[in-house]
Amino acid sequence: DTGKALWSTDVGGKVMGGLLAVDGGFVVVTEDSTVRAFDLDRNPLWTRTVSGELYTTPVKTAENIIVAAIKGDNLLFGFSLTGNQEWVFKPAN
């Protein structure tokens, strides 16, 4: 209620977008192509690396966490809530 920070954590890189809240934790992407999930105690749950640079907040659907990248092989990456890469989207040339 005062606006004072209650905690912080090192996510291993520059975060350009926001955090994605998920059941039991949060997901963050860093500029250096890394997607990381943490529990509410800030313990790492999983880490994945994609091609490209990540500057936007990840988005959650009913079944996936979607991450958008630039300057990489694919535009979008879909991960399960447990961190398994489920699909990628590469636009036509």
N, C-alpha and C positions, 0 to 999 in steps of 0.2 A: 504493500500500500504506500510505501515511501518512494518507490522507484529505485531503491538501492539493489544492486545485483546480489542475488543469493548464492550463486555458484557460477563457475565457468569451467570449460574443459578445452583441452587442446585436441583439435580434430585432425591435425597433421598437415594442414595446408591452408591456403587462402580461400575463404568462403565468400563468394560473390552474390549468391542468392540467399534465400531464407531456409530455415529448417522445416522439414516436413514432419508433423506429428503423426505417429502411428500408434496403434494399441501397444502399450507397454514401453514406449520409447520414442525415438526420433531418428530421422535419416537426414544426412547432410552430404552435399557434393562439394568437392574442392576443385579449384581451377586446374589442378594438375591431373585431372581425369579420374579421380577416386570417388567412389560412392561408399559411404560408411553408415552403418546403423548402430545405435547405442540404446541401451535400456535406460530406464528413468534414473538409475544411479550413475549414469554416464559410463557404464562398462561397455566395451565394444562387443557387438553381436556378430557382425560380419563386415567384410571389406571387399569391394570389387573394383577393378580398374577397367576402364573403357578407352577406346581410341577417341581422341579429340579433347577439346577443352570444355569445361563445364562452368557456366555462368548463371544458370537459372535455378530457381527452386524446383525440386522434384515434385511430381504430382502423384496422388494416390487414386487409383480406381478401386473397384470392389476386390479385384484380385491381383493387381500389379502396382508397382512403383515405376513411374515413367520418368526417364532422365533424357534431357535434350542436350546434344553436343554440337559443337562447331569444329571445323578443321579436322574432322576425323573420317573414318570409313563409313560411319552410319550417322543418321540424323537423330534417331530415337532408339532408346534401349528400354526394354521392359523386364523388370525383375519381379520375382515372386516376393511375398512378404518375408520369406526366410532367406532371401538373397540370391536365389538361383536365377540366372539369366534365362528368360523364357522366350524372348524374341528380339529382333532388331528391325529397324525400318531404314532402308536406303532409298532415297528418291531417285527417280529415273533421271538420266543425264539430259 
